[in-house]
Amino acid sequence: MKQSTFLVPTLRDIPSDADVISHQLMLRSGMIRQSASGVYTFLPLGWKVLRKVEEIVREEMDRSGAQEMLMPSIQPSDLWKESGRWEAYGPELMRFKDRHDREFALGPTHEEVITSIVKDDIRSYKELPMTLYQIQTKFRDERRPRFGVLRGREFLMKDAYSFDHDFEGLDKSYQTMYDAYNRIFSRLNLNFRAVIADSGAMGGKDTHEFMVLSNVGEDTIAYSDESDFAANIEIAPVKVNYDKSADQPEEMQEIETPDQRTIQEVSTFLNVMPEKCIKSLLFIVDEEPVLLLVRGDHEANDIKLKHVLDAENVELADETQTKNILKTSPGFIGPVNIPAEVKVIADHAVSYMVNAVCGANKEKYHLKNVNPDRDFRPNLYEDLRNIQEGDPSPDGRGTVRFKEGIEVGHVFKLGTKYSEALGAQYLNDQGKSKPIVMGSYGIGVSRTVAAIIEEHHDENGIVWPQNVAPFHIHLIAINIKQEAQRDLAEQLYEKFLTEGREVLFDDRPERAGVKFKDADLIGIPLRIQIGKRAEEGIVEVKERKTGELQEVHVDELSAVISKYQL
Amino acid sequence: MKQSTFLVPTLRDIPSDADVISHQLMLRSGMIRQSASGVYTFLPLGWKVLRKVEEIVREEMDRSGAQEMLMPSIQPSDLWKESGRWEAYGPELMRFKDRHDREFALGPTHEEVITSIVKDDIRSYKELPMTLYQIQTKFRDERRPRFGVLRGREFLMKDAYSFDHDFEGLDKSYQTMYDAYNRIFSRLNLNFRAVIADSGAMGGKDTHEFMVLSNVGEDTIAYSDESDFAANIEIAPVKVNYDKSADQPEEMQEIETPDQRTIQEVSTFLNVMPEKCIKSLLFIVDEEPVLLLVRGDHEANDIKLKHVLDAENVELADETQTKNILKTSPGFIGPVNIPAEVKVIADHAVSYMVNAVCGANKEKYHLKNVNPDRDFRPNLYEDLRNIQEGDPSPDGRGTVRFKEGIEVGHVFKLGTKYSEALGAQYLNDQGKSKPIVMGSYGIGVSRTVAAIIEEHHDENGIVWPQNVAPFHIHLIAINIKQEAQRDLAEQLYEKFLTEGREVLFDDRPERAGVKFKDADLIGIPLRIQIGKRAEEGIVEVKERKTGELQEVHVDELSAVISKYQL
């Protein structure tokens, strides 16, 4: 492709509305342009990368045995009403009426449509298992579109749906997709983890999010620096062997703490470390009061509390509730001498504390030298805190670190939610009707392009990995008006095309500085610069990633290029 | 692909809601399913064909130098208001509001979006010419969706846009696309013509429709049986050398024709051929009365009348207007003795008539032995009738035939309509701002799939041409429960896969009849049937198109397959 007539409008300045690096670089390198908030055009350079990502996804889906198809974006409201999502999906679902005033949704996902197809066209157990997928445009009216194509309102997605006889079959289909996703994101050169996600609301079935570890993102991921463990911090289990202090228990004392309510205030005032304090939080759990205790340097985790108590509803008590139950305000509550009806649930770490500080259940007083199991006795010790950086990895290998995560994929066991709602049944080998057991598997294709850039760039621009690069070679005639340079460049361009190489030829009559800046920005892995030594047949080969530059005679060029594994 | 778990739900019966053969066959062969009126899912088999068509389109677009990109479906109303199409497009434009009550259209085409991009990102004459394209889903709220994917409301389209310095450049870009379209539709095995379409409303610029000649369609195409001439019958020029009758002009006579008003009635009543009658039609052309004359066996063409008179508005006079102007009702009007203010315009054929019959401008009377240029003198003889089957082709080669046409492509010179409306200018080599000159080029990709089927089927099903067939080989184990058959089939299946052949393996435990019927319906070009002689290594090879069947030893199979050019 000749750059002079290739639409790749690079920008020198960082666009003011782009907060994250991938958004900035996609705009600056001429990959995308915005049409409306969260709605983007992929210009030719961006489109080439999107296609390469799409092809990798397609290859691995096909390899996994999934069948490609194409469902429409226009979805009748009836289907969504049958599944109950017409209301439940809320304002994210884009809706419109046709010329006959019939209501439709623009598909944000296709569970309803695929289930209605399968309902009509799959009859027998002999036709199962089956996994269907499509790579198709999706629509979601995000409340706050941002980060360019990382959170857009129209985007390219791969969505797959598996259909099985039973949950055992679903487990297999799920694993097949899980494995395919691992292959896909590995081939896409991403530092990702399959993160166990909270599945409480969906009935405890398995679900994993594939998260790219990044500096931007909307979730915080706890991951091991040595293994492949990763989880959303909200549900990551804590497995720590705490040491019990060698201190001898001392006599419990009441101390006046007139204005000290938080752990920070109390520990400073009393000159003790936060880990010597007990953080006490009063919750209303399914209408019963529960006092949750964690160590002062830890964060309480109410999702874990909910799971531990198998509760429906967990809410922090407000000031009034606290006063009614414990006769004092939240800053002064603690586990000692509380009414018998208040359940006390403590994190494991609390049981190892000696001579701790906690609220006295008396306005403006705390207690010191409090010792668990002497001065109070929790109903239960459990894992009830958030995991922290520095904790040992729950799988026993390595140490926990935190990163932001970009969700690029999601695998989900749907079970029979949709097949039951829409009546998708099959006849089993006994001739009995059974609901088809389903799974759902998504990959954000356009988002993944941005995720790759988040991981593969430097201060000068994008640094494309080979297999998703828009071109493999950037051929630059430094001074196109100089005949020897132009001739050699044209000659190499033809040669590369003949060899089937993907080459962008910068044939523009621009200054060298402009060309190099654009080349860095666009980030094609290998650059071949034709300059002053063209007459001798000497060109420069520069690797984008390392900046490594060498002079090469054209006769040696193929060998050198091969070294870079093109 | 093993058919047992491939989603290809064939139907025995002809679906009652499918009027045309392609729609019937796409439903019956399990290629598509309807989600809503005019909204279809492409199931895996249909998707494979759609992809192949898409790839052929892409290859030829790339070969023509066009650059692929991807624009969004969501288009802000502002852009459409700037171009004036927000109102003009009418109810075909699907519209919706987002959560902030902003108005959007679902793109039926992308002139506005591409022009707004080019406006911002093309600056200099050095960046032109350029042609950009995308293969993308389009939305049109058709008043009457029908014929399956031939006229849908959501469909896959290739749309391209060219950008040039001037109209001369546009001519070249247009020709490049025109040539690419010819290559595409040839490769797609279609009997098509590039038809000159009426471009009056757009200011007389060139436009061609690529029409597949068919038995269904919404336009009638006049084409030559010997050359590539083709035109919509409404604008096809008539070039006929009429013979003048050898009869001597006789004396004009008035005859009573009490109830005879139409040519049919009059010619029967008077026992003369329709071609001896003059058909007289009174039009109001830009408020002036014009009497149009054509031979009784011809059809008057008001589009030609409009062009000939360079008129804005042409309407047939109603009964009242006719009585006011000619003092009689429409069934009895004629060109003899009419008021001087009524212009008479006649088709060429009229001037060759001798002793003709026409209305007498007197209630219940006609005239016979009327002779042009003796009894009346038209202001003008011109081409004013529709072309007819049997006419010589206007290009002098062959005879005109009629066919219905399916419009699969459209190339159009837009000129500066959009660039001026949206302000897309470039700086020319003199440093002056000039509007970019544009062309627009569409191909209905999903519609083309149906057009191929209209042309390639027989009474048993689809007969796919090789290069768009969903698979190349249909491998059928006639009795999969029979071990020798199953083993040989499995063995050949593996072999074909290894050789990279696209093969569908019917491994279902169905009866032979069911398998053969499905195979005919699906229409894969070559069928390999493994039956009773499996133990001897003998299989049957059957060509779908010819029905030709031969027994072949497996050792000879590759050679035989090669003969069929797989």
Interface residues (C-beta under 8 A of the other chain):
Chain A: M1 S4 T5 F6 L7 P9 G30 R33 S35 A36 V39 Y40 T41 F42 L43 P44 G46 W47 K48 L50 R51 Q67 E68 M69 L70 M71 P72 S73 I74 Q75 P76 P91 M94 R95 F96 D98 R99 R102 F104 L106 V113 S116 I117 D120 D121 I122 K126 E127 L128 P129 M130 L132 T137 F139 D141 R143 R153 E154 L156 R508 P509
Chain B: M1 S4 T5 F6 L7 P9 G30 R33 S35 A36 V39 Y40 T41 F42 L43 P44 G46 W47 K48 L50 R51 Q67 E68 M69 L70 M71 P72 S73 I74 Q75 P76 P91 M94 R95 F96 D98 R99 R102 F104 L106 V113 S116 I117 D120 D121 I122 K126 E127 L128 P129 M130 L132 T137 F139 D141 R143 R153 E154 L156 R508 P509
